[in-house]
Amino acid sequence: MRRLAFLLRPSWLALALVVVAFAYLCFTVLAPWQLGKNTATSRANSQLERALTAEPVPLTTLLPHQDSSAPDAQWRPVTATGRYLPEAQVLVRLRLVDGVPAVEVLTPFAVRGGPTVLVNRGYVRTDDGGTRMPQIPPPPDTQVTITGRLRDSQAPAKNPFSENGFRQVYSINTEQIAAFTKVPLTGSYLQLVEDQPGGLGLIALPRRDAGPFLSYGIQWIAFGILAPIGLGYFAYAEVRARRSERADTGSDAGAAAADEPAPPMTVEQKLADRYGRRR
């Protein structure tokens, strides 16, 4: 055990603590983070793939009440008949379309015999590189039937505000927008498909790409396994180096003793060597 006493030195204890902490983070934080993102991406891709082949259904079948949400039906096409509420219209800032600054236009839509749902009518490119708000075409002021895709409410962002007569937000969070406009909204919102009443620039569907999250998650698991193995290897290498050093020290001591000259002989020893010892 004395050979391993060096492992109790502060430098080795600190290194062991760092390795254990890193492995713990790999298994409990970093790998689950990437694997969770992979699960969410795979779920979204599956929902989109199913929705692309689905036929539109009435919106009230999935959002029957004002407090309804449909997280399992994202991208599902639905139809609704009702009226736009342009007095509660909101613009989403800081959007890019083909690298050009734009805003997305959100207008509540009161469904006949159903709830009020937020409708993303599409985008409008901004003027002067995004420094000036563009003219927003108004929606129809009569009853219309629209078709769109259900979307999950986004995470809330910075506080909404009004400027130059425009209500503006940073994300499409239905709860935040409902509190801002004083208009009750369903938990999910609607994104118009092409050629719809009140539609603006069509927002493209996302690409179905799983991304690198699965491989990143596996890499973090591998790092968590390799870190303790690496620590063990360095400890083993240190033991071997110390053993080799002790062996070299012993060999040098033996060689020095063999090379040491013999002490000079006395007169009696010389006579004994020449005539033999007396009995």
Backbone as CSV, one residue per row, in Angstrom:
resi,resn,N_x,N_y,N_z,CA_x,CA_y,CA_z,C_x,C_y,C_z
1,MET,0.817,-1.214,0.000,0.000,0.000,0.000,0.854,1.269,0.000
2,ARG,2.120,1.115,0.497,2.975,2.301,0.514,3.255,2.797,-0.896
3,ARG,3.164,1.890,-1.865,3.401,2.310,-3.248,2.345,3.309,-3.722
4,LEU,1.151,3.226,-3.134,0.049,4.100,-3.563,-0.119,5.313,-2.660
5,ALA,0.798,5.509,-1.738,0.661,6.633,-0.806,0.688,7.978,-1.522
6,PHE,1.330,8.038,-2.683,1.405,9.316,-3.409,0.030,9.798,-3.855
7,LEU,-0.950,8.867,-3.938,-2.293,9.264,-4.357,-2.982,10.150,-3.323
8,LEU,-2.460,10.170,-2.103,-3.044,11.001,-1.051,-2.458,12.406,-1.026
9,ARG,-1.567,12.691,-1.935,-1.022,14.045,-2.013,-2.099,15.019,-2.504
10,PRO,-2.033,16.286,-2.110,-3.064,17.256,-2.509,-3.260,17.352,-4.023
11,SER,-2.173,17.289,-4.787,-2.308,17.425,-6.244,-3.119,16.275,-6.829
12,TRP,-2.859,15.049,-6.355,-3.612,13.904,-6.864,-5.057,13.920,-6.371
13,LEU,-5.272,14.322,-5.136,-6.644,14.424,-4.626,-7.444,15.460,-5.406
14,ALA,-6.814,16.593,-5.728,-7.500,17.621,-6.516,-7.833,17.103,-7.907
15,LEU,-6.879,16.387,-8.526,-7.131,15.830,-9.851,-8.269,14.822,-9.809
16,ALA,-8.288,13.965,-8.791,-9.361,12.976,-8.667,-10.711,13.655,-8.482
17,LEU,-10.744,14.735,-7.694,-11.989,15.466,-7.478,-12.504,16.071,-8.780
18,VAL,-11.608,16.647,-9.566,-12.004,17.234,-10.850,-12.544,16.163,-11.791
19,VAL,-11.878,15.017,-11.848,-12.315,13.940,-12.743,-13.686,13.415,-12.329
20,VAL,-13.884,13.200,-11.029,-15.176,12.700,-10.547,-16.285,13.712,-10.835
21,ALA,-16.015,14.992,-10.600,-17.019,16.025,-10.873,-17.343,16.088,-12.360
22,PHE,-16.325,15.993,-13.207,-16.558,16.026,-14.652,-17.392,14.829,-15.097
23,ALA,-17.057,13.629,-14.602,-17.824,12.439,-14.974,-19.271,12.558,-14.499
24,TYR,-19.461,13.094,-13.298,-20.818,13.283,-12.772,-21.626,14.225,-13.661
25,LEU,-21.016,15.329,-14.072,-21.706,16.271,-14.956,-22.017,15.634,-16.305
26,CYS,-21.102,14.825,-16.816,-21.341,14.163,-18.104,-22.583,13.292,-18.051
27,PHE,-22.720,12.511,-16.963,-23.813,11.546,-16.867,-25.136,12.170,-16.443
28,THR,-25.084,13.240,-15.666,-26.319,13.785,-15.093,-26.792,15.089,-15.727
29,VAL,-25.899,15.797,-16.433,-26.285,17.092,-17.003,-26.059,17.139,-18.513
30,LEU,-24.819,16.947,-18.932,-24.466,17.196,-20.331,-25.081,16.169,-21.274
31,ALA,-24.935,14.883,-20.961,-25.523,13.858,-21.826,-27.053,13.939,-21.837
32,PRO,-27.740,14.028,-20.675,-29.202,14.171,-20.721,-29.668,15.420,-21.458
33,TRP,-28.890,16.494,-21.365,-29.255,17.731,-22.083,-29.300,17.482,-23.582
34,GLN,-28.253,16.877,-24.143,-28.221,16.631,-25.581,-29.224,15.550,-25.992
35,LEU,-29.347,14.501,-25.194,-30.301,13.445,-25.528,-31.733,13.959,-25.431
36,GLY,-31.996,14.866,-24.486,-33.323,15.464,-24.404,-33.641,16.313,-25.623
37,LYS,-32.647,17.053,-26.107,-32.860,17.836,-27.324,-33.110,16.922,-28.517
38,ASN,-32.420,15.783,-28.554,-32.651,14.836,-29.638,-34.069,14.282,-29.580
39,THR,-34.559,13.983,-28.372,-35.925,13.476,-28.223,-36.943,14.512,-28.681
40,ALA,-36.741,15.770,-28.274,-37.668,16.830,-28.674,-37.652,17.039,-30.186
41,THR,-36.468,17.006,-30.791,-36.366,17.179,-32.243,-37.025,16.028,-32.980
42,SER,-36.810,14.809,-32.513,-37.423,13.640,-33.150,-38.943,13.707,-33.038
43,ARG,-39.431,14.151,-31.879,-40.876,14.289,-31.693,-41.447,15.327,-32.653
44,ALA,-40.777,16.474,-32.767,-41.257,17.519,-33.675,-41.227,17.049,-35.125
45,ASN,-40.185,16.323,-35.511,-40.107,15.812,-36.884,-41.220,14.808,-37.163
46,SER,-41.521,13.961,-36.183,-42.590,12.975,-36.365,-43.939,13.669,-36.497
47,GLN,-44.171,14.680,-35.667,-45.425,15.421,-35.759,-45.557,16.106,-37.112
48,LEU,-44.482,16.707,-37.589,-44.524,17.387,-38.878,-44.774,16.401,-40.009
49,GLU,-44.124,15.240,-39.960,-44.302,14.249,-41.017,-45.739,13.745,-41.071
50,ARG,-46.335,13.500,-39.907,-47.733,13.052,-39.881,-48.665,14.157,-40.358
51,ALA,-48.354,15.400,-39.977,-49.235,16.507,-40.329,-49.242,16.784,-41.824
52,LEU,-48.124,16.539,-42.503,-48.048,16.845,-43.933,-48.992,15.985,-44.761
53,THR,-49.357,14.826,-44.244,-50.260,13.934,-44.987,-51.671,13.925,-44.412
54,ALA,-51.915,14.706,-43.361,-53.224,14.706,-42.709,-54.170,15.677,-43.407
55,GLU,-55.443,15.344,-43.383,-56.474,16.226,-43.923,-56.895,17.231,-42.853
56,PRO,-57.256,18.459,-43.264,-57.692,19.452,-42.278,-58.955,19.004,-41.542
57,VAL,-59.006,19.333,-40.262,-60.185,19.060,-39.439,-60.644,20.376,-38.831
58,PRO,-61.904,20.461,-38.392,-62.351,21.697,-37.738,-61.511,22.004,-36.501
59,LEU,-61.184,23.258,-36.320,-60.337,23.659,-35.201,-60.951,23.272,-33.865
60,THR,-62.283,23.317,-33.762,-62.932,23.042,-32.480,-62.814,21.582,-32.061
61,THR,-62.426,20.681,-32.975,-62.218,19.291,-32.563,-60.945,19.137,-31.736
62,LEU,-59.979,20.022,-31.936,-58.719,19.967,-31.196,-58.611,21.065,-30.144
63,LEU,-59.303,22.178,-30.368,-59.328,23.276,-29.397,-60.786,23.620,-29.102
64,PRO,-61.464,22.772,-28.332,-62.899,23.001,-28.124,-63.210,24.150,-27.174
65,HIS,-62.288,24.476,-26.264,-62.558,25.480,-25.242,-61.511,26.591,-25.295
66,GLN,-61.816,27.671,-24.596,-60.918,28.819,-24.622,-59.569,28.515,-23.969
67,ASP,-59.547,27.605,-23.022,-58.289,27.275,-22.352,-57.639,26.017,-22.923
68,SER,-58.054,25.598,-24.123,-57.532,24.363,-24.716,-56.151,24.579,-25.327
69,SER,-55.375,23.507,-25.318,-54.097,23.440,-26.025,-54.025,22.091,-26.722
70,ALA,-53.179,22.002,-27.747,-53.039,20.747,-28.495,-51.568,20.461,-28.757
71,PRO,-50.772,20.196,-27.709,-49.333,19.965,-27.917,-49.028,18.724,-28.736
72,ASP,-49.939,17.738,-28.729,-49.702,16.511,-29.495,-50.172,16.619,-30.942
73,ALA,-50.714,17.771,-31.311,-51.221,17.948,-32.676,-50.510,19.087,-33.393
74,GLN,-49.267,19.351,-33.000,-48.545,20.451,-33.645,-48.393,20.187,-35.141
75,TRP,-48.579,21.242,-35.928,-48.521,21.247,-37.389,-49.761,20.618,-38.035
76,ARG,-50.693,20.132,-37.245,-51.906,19.526,-37.807,-52.727,20.614,-38.492
77,PRO,-53.150,20.402,-39.755,-53.969,21.414,-40.434,-55.400,21.419,-39.901
78,VAL,-55.918,22.619,-39.676,-57.286,22.783,-39.186,-57.950,23.917,-39.965
79,THR,-59.270,23.922,-39.926,-60.043,24.999,-40.547,-60.890,25.677,-39.482
80,ALA,-61.166,26.954,-39.693,-61.984,27.707,-38.745,-62.728,28.798,-39.493
81,THR,-63.939,29.050,-39.057,-64.754,30.127,-39.616,-65.024,31.144,-38.519
82,GLY,-64.815,32.416,-38.842,-65.026,33.451,-37.845,-64.552,34.799,-38.345
83,ARG,-64.163,35.656,-37.411,-63.747,37.017,-37.752,-62.405,37.352,-37.091
84,TYR,-61.595,38.104,-37.832,-60.360,38.644,-37.266,-60.690,39.784,-36.297
85,LEU,-59.820,39.973,-35.302,-59.934,41.081,-34.354,-58.711,41.980,-34.518
86,PRO,-58.699,42.851,-35.544,-57.500,43.645,-35.846,-57.141,44.641,-34.752
87,GLU,-58.101,45.009,-33.905,-57.789,45.971,-32.848,-56.839,45.379,-31.801
88,ALA,-56.672,44.057,-31.800,-55.761,43.401,-30.847,-54.538,42.823,-31.561
89,GLN,-54.226,43.353,-32.725,-53.113,42.825,-33.520,-51.763,43.120,-32.854
90,VAL,-50.817,42.189,-33.016,-49.495,42.277,-32.400,-48.449,41.924,-33.448
91,LEU,-47.286,42.577,-33.372,-46.172,42.279,-34.269,-45.056,41.582,-33.493
92,VAL,-44.462,40.567,-34.116,-43.319,39.867,-33.523,-42.053,40.458,-34.121
93,ARG,-41.204,41.005,-33.291,-39.987,41.673,-33.740,-38.854,40.687,-34.018
94,LEU,-37.804,41.247,-34.651,-36.499,40.571,-34.793,-36.609,39.227,-35.505
95,ARG,-37.354,39.197,-36.597,-37.420,38.001,-37.429,-36.603,38.232,-38.699
96,LEU,-36.086,37.153,-39.256,-35.335,37.208,-40.506,-35.989,36.291,-41.527
97,VAL,-36.135,36.799,-42.737,-36.653,36.014,-43.858,-35.646,36.130,-44.992
98,ASP,-34.978,35.036,-45.304,-33.917,35.043,-46.325,-32.859,36.098,-46.016
99,GLY,-32.552,36.251,-44.733,-31.529,37.202,-44.317,-31.990,38.640,-44.247
100,VAL,-33.271,38.905,-44.495,-33.806,40.268,-44.491,-34.661,40.459,-43.237
101,PRO,-34.509,41.575,-42.492,-35.332,41.804,-41.303,-36.816,41.849,-41.648
102,ALA,-37.619,41.291,-40.758,-39.060,41.237,-40.983,-39.771,41.180,-39.640
103,VAL,-41.079,41.372,-39.688,-41.938,41.162,-38.523,-42.998,40.145,-38.907
104,GLU,-43.456,39.386,-37.921,-44.584,38.487,-38.126,-45.819,39.130,-37.520
105,VAL,-46.945,38.969,-38.192,-48.179,39.658,-37.813,-49.122,38.657,-37.156
106,LEU,-49.477,38.925,-35.908,-50.368,38.060,-35.132,-51.684,38.781,-34.903
107,THR,-52.775,38.147,-35.323,-54.096,38.746,-35.170,-55.030,37.732,-34.528
108,PRO,-55.684,38.061,-33.412,-56.659,37.139,-32.831,-57.817,36.888,-33.803
109,PHE,-58.366,35.676,-33.722,-59.446,35.259,-34.620,-60.525,34.614,-33.763
110,ALA,-61.716,35.228,-33.759,-62.845,34.710,-32.988,-63.569,33.656,-33.815
111,VAL,-63.447,32.405,-33.412,-64.051,31.296,-34.147,-65.548,31.256,-33.847
112,ARG,-66.353,31.114,-34.887,-67.804,31.028,-34.710,-68.148,29.759,-33.926
113,GLY,-68.799,29.960,-32.792,-69.168,28.823,-31.961,-67.990,28.166,-31.268
114,GLY,-66.878,28.886,-31.164,-65.687,28.297,-30.552,-64.852,29.346,-29.845
115,PRO,-63.605,29.039,-29.565,-62.743,29.954,-28.816,-62.133,31.023,-29.718
116,THR,-61.430,31.946,-29.105,-60.617,32.915,-29.836,-59.194,32.386,-29.891
117,VAL,-58.646,32.311,-31.101,-57.322,31.734,-31.308,-56.416,32.786,-31.941
118,LEU,-55.158,32.781,-31.575,-54.193,33.698,-32.175,-53.758,33.141,-33.526
119,VAL,-53.766,33.980,-34.558,-53.412,33.557,-35.915,-52.156,34.299,-36.357
120,ASN,-51.157,33.539,-36.754,-49.957,34.113,-37.365,-50.245,34.248,-38.858
121,ARG,-50.483,35.475,-39.298,-50.871,35.710,-40.685,-49.688,35.633,-41.642
122,GLY,-48.461,35.676,-41.132,-47.285,35.638,-41.989,-46.359,36.797,-41.678
123,TYR,-45.419,37.024,-42.577,-44.402,38.048,-42.323,-44.549,39.218,-43.291
124,VAL,-43.999,40.355,-42.860,-43.868,41.546,-43.703,-42.452,42.063,-43.490
125,ARG,-41.715,42.281,-44.581,-40.350,42.802,-44.457,-40.380,44.243,-43.966
126,THR,-39.439,44.575,-43.096,-39.390,45.921,-42.540,-38.629,46.858,-43.474
127,ASP,-38.799,48.146,-43.245,-38.144,49.166,-44.063,-36.847,49.623,-43.401
128,ASP,-35.943,50.155,-44.228,-34.688,50.741,-43.741,-33.909,49.775,-42.857
129,GLY,-33.808,48.527,-43.323,-33.015,47.547,-42.587,-33.565,47.193,-41.225
130,GLY,-34.873,47.339,-41.042,-35.490,46.964,-39.774,-35.669,48.099,-38.800
131,THR,-35.292,49.316,-39.173,-35.407,50.444,-38.249,-36.784,51.097,-38.294
132,ARG,-37.560,50.819,-39.335,-38.878,51.453,-39.459,-39.917,50.396,-39.784
133,MET,-41.052,50.462,-39.076,-42.112,49.487,-39.282,-42.786,49.703,-40.636
134,PRO,-43.116,48.604,-41.325,-43.756,48.732,-42.636,-45.264,48.930,-42.500
135,GLN,-45.899,49.160,-43.608,-47.358,49.186,-43.655,-47.871,47.749,-43.557
136,ILE,-48.784,47.512,-42.647,-49.336,46.173,-42.440,-50.707,46.100,-43.108
137,PRO,-50.879,45.273,-44.138,-52.200,45.131,-44.756,-53.213,44.625,-43.736
138,PRO,-54.376,45.247,-43.661,-55.371,44.812,-42.671,-56.013,43.493,-43.093
139,PRO,-56.520,42.732,-42.137,-57.229,41.500,-42.482,-58.644,41.815,-42.956
140,PRO,-59.331,40.856,-43.537,-60.729,41.087,-43.935,-61.582,41.444,-42.718
141,ASP,-62.561,42.331,-42.937,-63.429,42.733,-41.829,-64.755,41.992,-41.856
142,THR,-64.823,40.918,-42.642,-66.033,40.104,-42.713,-65.715,38.692,-42.214
143,GLN,-66.775,37.913,-42.077,-66.576,36.522,-41.658,-65.897,35.739,-42.778
144,VAL,-64.859,34.986,-42.428,-64.092,34.221,-43.413,-63.799,32.837,-42.843
145,THR,-63.411,31.951,-43.734,-62.951,30.614,-43.348,-61.471,30.508,-43.679
146,ILE,-60.687,30.121,-42.701,-59.239,30.044,-42.884,-58.751,28.626,-42.606
147,THR,-57.600,28.313,-43.172,-56.921,27.039,-42.916,-55.502,27.342,-42.451
148,GLY,-55.102,26.678,-41.413,-53.751,26.883,-40.885,-53.274,25.646,-40.150
149,ARG,-52.072,25.743,-39.621,-51.477,24.629,-38.878,-51.340,25.014,-37.410
150,LEU,-51.722,24.093,-36.537,-51.606,24.339,-35.110,-50.140,24.405,-34.701
151,ARG,-49.833,25.322,-33.820,-48.469,25.480,-33.311,-48.501,25.586,-31.790
152,ASP,-47.445,25.070,-31.172,-47.299,25.210,-29.724,-46.898,26.638,-29.374
153,SER,-47.401,27.103,-28.255,-46.992,28.412,-27.755,-45.506,28.398,-27.434
154,GLN,-44.826,29.467,-27.779,-43.391,29.561,-27.526,-43.126,30.032,-26.097
155,ALA,-41.885,29.899,-25.668,-41.500,30.359,-24.335,-41.599,31.882,-24.274
156,PRO,-41.985,32.428,-23.134,-42.067,33.892,-23.033,-40.692,34.527,-23.151
157,ALA,-40.673,35.739,-23.701,-39.423,36.480,-23.866,-39.523,37.791,-23.081
158,LYS,-38.816,38.798,-23.560,-38.859,40.091,-22.878,-40.276,40.659,-22.903
159,ASN,-40.534,41.608,-22.020,-41.875,42.161,-21.881,-42.339,42.834,-23.172
160,PRO,-43.615,42.645,-23.536,-44.158,43.346,-24.704,-44.197,44.857,-24.462
161,PHE,-44.322,45.604,-25.564,-44.408,47.060,-25.451,-45.138,47.605,-26.672
162,SER,-45.561,48.848,-26.577,-46.204,49.546,-27.693,-45.319,50.705,-28.121
163,GLU,-45.167,50.866,-29.445,-44.335,51.941,-29.982,-44.868,52.335,-31.349
164,ASN,-45.064,53.646,-31.541,-45.552,54.187,-32.819,-46.859,53.531,-33.257
165,GLY,-47.707,53.225,-32.282,-49.010,52.663,-32.602,-49.012,51.168,-32.862
166,PHE,-47.892,50.482,-32.656,-47.811,49.037,-32.886,-47.551,48.317,-31.561
167,ARG,-48.365,47.324,-31.269,-48.048,46.421,-30.159,-46.965,45.459,-30.638
168,GLN,-45.933,45.283,-29.828,-44.797,44.473,-30.272,-44.373,43.489,-29.182
169,VAL,-44.015,42.274,-29.628,-43.547,41.224,-28.722,-42.286,40.609,-29.322
170,TYR,-41.636,39.769,-28.512,-40.400,39.121,-28.960,-40.569,37.627,-29.204
171,SER,-41.672,37.048,-28.776,-41.945,35.636,-29.034,-43.451,35.438,-29.087
172,ILE,-43.870,34.302,-29.633,-45.297,34.007,-29.764,-45.705,33.167,-28.561
173,ASN,-45.883,33.830,-27.451,-46.362,33.191,-26.233,-47.797,33.637,-26.010
174,THR,-48.743,32.720,-26.166,-50.157,33.100,-26.159,-50.591,33.665,-24.809
175,GLU,-50.053,33.149,-23.730,-50.433,33.664,-22.408,-49.951,35.099,-22.236
176,GLN,-48.729,35.369,-22.652,-48.184,36.722,-22.541,-48.954,37.690,-23.438
177,ILE,-49.273,37.250,-24.654,-49.992,38.122,-25.593,-51.420,38.351,-25.125
178,ALA,-52.061,37.327,-24.537,-53.418,37.500,-24.017,-53.445,38.542,-22.903
179,ALA,-52.450,38.509,-22.020,-52.387,39.506,-20.955,-52.097,40.894,-21.518
180,PHE,-51.321,40.964,-22.592,-50.943,42.240,-23.195,-52.114,42.886,-23.929
181,THR,-52.888,42.077,-24.660,-53.982,42.609,-25.482,-55.325,42.600,-24.766
182,LYS,-55.400,41.944,-23.605,-56.654,41.784,-22.856,-57.680,40.970,-23.647
183,VAL,-57.209,40.108,-24.542,-58.081,39.217,-25.313,-57.733,37.781,-24.936
184,PRO,-58.689,36.989,-24.429,-58.381,35.599,-24.080,-58.031,34.786,-25.325
185,LEU,-57.017,33.935,-25.203,-56.536,33.141,-26.330,-56.343,31.694,-25.899
186,THR,-56.466,30.782,-26.862,-56.171,29.380,-26.587,-54.669,29.195,-26.366
187,GLY,-54.307,28.054,-25.788,-52.898,27.798,-25.529,-52.087,27.609,-26.790
188,SER,-52.662,26.973,-27.811,-51.997,26.817,-29.106,-52.443,27.940,-30.035
189,TYR,-51.621,28.235,-31.022,-51.998,29.249,-32.007,-52.008,28.644,-33.404
190,LEU,-52.394,29.445,-34.386,-52.589,28.977,-35.755,-51.634,29.712,-36.686
191,GLN,-50.978,28.965,-37.566,-50.097,29.547,-38.583,-50.714,29.291,-39.947
192,LEU,-51.067,30.372,-40.657,-51.779,30.230,-41.922,-50.943,29.508,-42.971
193,VAL,-51.638,28.706,-43.798,-51.013,28.140,-44.987,-51.199,29.148,-46.122
194,GLU,-50.732,28.801,-47.313,-50.770,29.756,-48.420,-52.193,29.999,-48.916
195,ASP,-52.372,31.189,-49.521,-53.620,31.589,-50.174,-54.802,31.583,-49.209
196,GLN,-54.629,32.231,-48.058,-55.702,32.312,-47.075,-56.155,33.753,-46.898
197,PRO,-57.431,33.976,-46.551,-57.892,35.334,-46.276,-57.075,35.968,-45.146
198,GLY,-56.527,37.132,-45.417,-55.710,37.817,-44.425,-54.269,37.356,-44.388
199,GLY,-53.901,36.418,-45.251,-52.539,35.903,-45.244,-51.535,36.905,-45.794
200,LEU,-50.327,36.866,-45.278,-49.237,37.735,-45.730,-48.120,36.859,-46.280
201,GLY,-46.861,37.215,-46.041,-45.764,36.380,-46.520,-45.798,35.005,-45.862
202,LEU,-45.734,33.953,-46.668,-45.863,32.589,-46.150,-44.620,32.204,-45.349
203,ILE,-44.838,31.723,-44.145,-43.747,31.233,-43.301,-43.474,29.781,-43.673
204,ALA,-42.246,29.504,-44.074,-41.897,28.162,-44.543,-41.898,27.167,-43.389
205,LEU,-42.186,25.919,-43.725,-42.115,24.847,-42.737,-40.655,24.541,-42.408
206,PRO,-40.380,24.098,-41.214,-38.990,23.781,-40.848,-38.498,22.538,-41.569
207,ARG,-37.190,22.433,-41.706,-36.592,21.237,-42.300,-36.625,20.102,-41.293
208,ARG,-36.881,18.908,-41.787,-36.892,17.732,-40.908,-35.466,17.209,-40.774
209,ASP,-34.759,17.756,-39.817,-33.362,17.405,-39.589,-33.199,17.020,-38.126
210,ALA,-32.717,15.804,-37.888,-32.560,15.332,-36.506,-31.466,16.082,-35.772
211,GLY,-30.515,16.647,-36.510,-29.436,17.382,-35.869,-28.400,16.467,-35.244
212,PRO,-27.374,17.060,-34.635,-26.260,16.268,-34.081,-26.442,15.894,-32.620
213,PHE,-27.650,16.090,-32.059,-27.807,15.973,-30.611,-27.562,14.558,-30.102
214,LEU,-27.975,13.538,-30.851,-27.761,12.162,-30.398,-26.272,11.850,-30.304
215,SER,-25.522,12.216,-31.342,-24.080,11.943,-31.315,-23.395,12.740,-30.206
216,TYR,-23.848,13.976,-29.966,-23.273,14.761,-28.875,-23.546,14.101,-27.524
217,GLY,-24.768,13.587,-27.343,-25.094,12.916,-26.092,-24.232,11.687,-25.864
218,ILE,-24.029,10.892,-26.927,-23.177,9.704,-26.814,-21.738,10.114,-26.511
219,GLN,-21.284,11.196,-27.109,-19.924,11.668,-26.844,-19.744,12.045,-25.376
220,TRP,-20.734,12.706,-24.790,-20.610,13.081,-23.375,-20.596,11.844,-22.485
221,ILE,-21.370,10.823,-22.837,-21.320,9.575,-22.071,-19.929,8.955,-22.176
222,ALA,-19.377,8.956,-23.397,-18.033,8.402,-23.592,-16.998,9.185,-22.786
223,PHE,-17.113,10.513,-22.767,-16.180,11.321,-21.976,-16.287,10.982,-20.489
224,GLY,-17.527,10.774,-20.021,-17.715,10.428,-18.618,-17.106,9.089,-18.252
225,ILE,-17.052,8.158,-19.215,-16.424,6.856,-18.976,-14.908,6.961,-19.067
226,LEU,-14.421,7.699,-20.054,-12.979,7.760,-20.298,-12.228,8.566,-19.240
227,ALA,-12.887,9.541,-18.627,-12.187,10.381,-17.648,-11.650,9.560,-16.466
228,PRO,-12.461,8.716,-15.794,-11.892,7.896,-14.710,-10.860,6.891,-15.209
229,ILE,-11.089,6.341,-16.423,-10.095,5.416,-16.976,-8.763,6.134,-17.180
230,GLY,-8.810,7.349,-17.682,-7.585,8.124,-17.868,-6.878,8.393,-16.554
231,LEU,-7.660,8.709,-15.502,-7.056,8.926,-14.185,-6.361,7.658,-13.699
232,GLY,-7.017,6.499,-13.874,-6.400,5.239,-13.471,-5.130,4.948,-14.243
233,TYR,-5.137,5.270,-15.532,-3.932,5.034,-16.341,-2.766,5.895,-15.854
234,PHE,-3.040,7.161,-15.565,-1.965,8.037,-15.093,-1.430,7.572,-13.736
235,ALA,-2.328,7.090,-12.861,-1.862,6.568,-11.573,-0.984,5.334,-11.779
236,TYR,-1.405,4.441,-12.684,-0.605,3.242,-12.971,0.755,3.622,-13.556
237,ALA,0.770,4.600,-14.461,2.032,5.051,-15.050,2.953,5.640,-13.983
238,GLU,2.371,6.341,-13.017,3.181,6.904,-11.932,3.785,5.798,-11.071
239,VAL,2.993,4.746,-10.793,3.515,3.619,-10.008,4.671,2.951,-10.744
240,ARG,4.508,2.722,-12.035,5.577,2.105,-12.821,6.832,2.977,-12.835
241,ALA,6.643,4.278,-12.990,7.799,5.180,-13.022,8.545,5.158,-11.693
242,ARG,7.791,5.136,-10.579,8.443,5.103,-9.269,9.161,3.766,-9.052
243,ARG,8.555,2.665,-9.495,9.190,1.355,-9.365,10.476,1.298,-10.179
244,SER,10.439,1.819,-11.395,11.634,1.832,-12.237,12.724,2.704,-11.629
245,GLU,12.312,3.808,-11.028,13.293,4.699,-10.405,13.978,4.024,-9.226
246,ARG,13.200,3.281,-8.409,13.808,2.571,-7.275,14.760,1.480,-7.754
247,ALA,14.369,0.764,-8.835,15.239,-0.285,-9.366,16.548,0.302,-9.878
248,ASP,16.466,1.435,-10.569,17.685,2.077,-11.071,18.575,2.533,-9.920
249,THR,17.980,3.028,-8.843,18.759,3.478,-7.684,19.488,2.311,-7.030
250,GLY,18.819,1.140,-6.902,19.454,-0.041,-6.323,20.596,-0.552,-7.170
251,SER,20.459,-0.550,-8.478,21.519,-1.009,-9.380,22.736,-0.109,-9.288
252,ASP,22.503,1.188,-9.217,23.625,2.123,-9.114,24.382,1.926,-7.806
253,ALA,23.675,1.625,-6.716,24.339,1.419,-5.422,25.191,0.158,-5.446
254,GLY,24.673,-0.923,-6.078,25.443,-2.168,-6.169,26.683,-1.996,-7.011
255,ALA,26.557,-1.285,-8.110,27.722,-1.068,-8.976,28.779,-0.228,-8.271
256,ALA,28.348,0.744,-7.495,29.306,1.589,-6.770,30.058,0.780,-5.727
257,ALA,29.358,-0.143,-5.073,30.028,-0.978,-4.064,31.034,-1.911,-4.705
258,ALA,30.716,-2.445,-5.893,31.638,-3.363,-6.577,32.873,-2.638,-7.076
259,ASP,32.722,-1.397,-7.457,33.852,-0.639,-7.995,34.737,-0.027,-6.912
260,GLU,34.359,-0.127,-5.642,35.132,0.514,-4.568,36.448,-0.244,-4.375
261,PRO,37.673,0.388,-4.346,38.972,-0.309,-4.204,39.123,-0.969,-2.843
262,ALA,39.825,-2.141,-2.838,40.045,-2.873,-1.582,41.044,-2.119,-0.707
263,PRO,40.971,-2.252,0.636,41.925,-1.563,1.533,43.320,-2.168,1.391
264,PRO,44.378,-1.411,1.640,45.754,-1.925,1.510,46.017,-3.077,2.487
265,MET,46.862,-4.055,2.043,47.163,-5.233,2.859,48.222,-4.897,3.917
266,THR,48.105,-5.517,5.060,49.108,-5.342,6.128,50.302,-6.241,5.859
267,VAL,51.416,-6.050,6.633,52.637,-6.866,6.467,52.335,-8.324,6.756
268,GLU,51.566,-8.588,7.813,51.231,-9.968,8.158,50.456,-10.645,7.039
269,GLN,49.506,-9.878,6.417,48.736,-10.458,5.319,49.633,-10.779,4.127
270,LYS,50.620,-9.899,3.861,51.529,-10.155,2.738,52.382,-11.392,3.003
271,LEU,52.971,-11.543,4.274,53.776,-12.716,4.616,52.939,-13.983,4.568
272,ALA,51.686,-13.857,5.033,50.818,-15.033,5.003,50.539,-15.470,3.579
273,ASP,50.333,-14.504,2.674,50.101,-14.862,1.275,51.334,-15.519,0.665
274,ARG,52.573,-15.094,1.123,53.802,-15.614,0.498,54.205,-16.955,1.109
275,TYR,54.224,-17.094,2.486,54.759,-18.296,3.136,53.687,-19.166,3.767
276,GLY,52.459,-18.694,3.718,51.399,-19.469,4.355,51.216,-19.062,5.797
277,ARG,50.028,-19.327,6.297,49.724,-18.950,7.670,50.328,-19.969,8.627
278,ARG,50.777,-19.451,9.789,51.318,-20.323,10.823,50.188,-21.088,11.494
279,ARG,50.561,-22.333,11.843,49.568,-23.142,12.521,49.753,-23.039,14.021
